[in-house]
Amino acid sequence: MPIKTDPARERLLTLPDAAEILGLSLKTLRRRVAAGDLPVIRDGRLVRVHPNDLERYIAARRTV
């Protein structure tokens, strides 16, 4: 499921947005971030996920 983004300006995802895309609870997603499984961008208290990082996270867990 590709995430649609504007190539000129990709929108960073909030953790609730990323959790919804992955079908995970917010608590589970926060655990994955804390474990270093999913890279995030931190700006003060704001935590965001880059769509490309989310795509790589999904691709790394895809099974054939």
C-alpha positions, 0 to 999 in steps of 0.5 A, a space after each residue: 500500500 504506497 503512501 501518496 505524497 507530493 514529491 515536491 513536499 512530502 508530508 510528515 506523518 504523526 504517530 497516530 497517522 502512522 499507527 493507523 496505516 500500519 494497523 497498530 495501536 499507538 502504544 505498540 508503535 511507540 514501542 517500535 520507535 523506542 526499540 529503534 525499529 522505526 526512525 522518527 524525526 523529533 522537533 522538541 516534543 513533536 515526533 513525526 515519521 517520514 513516509 519513506 521511512 514508513 515504506 522501508 519499515 513495511 518493506 523490511 517486514 514483508 514476507 513472500 
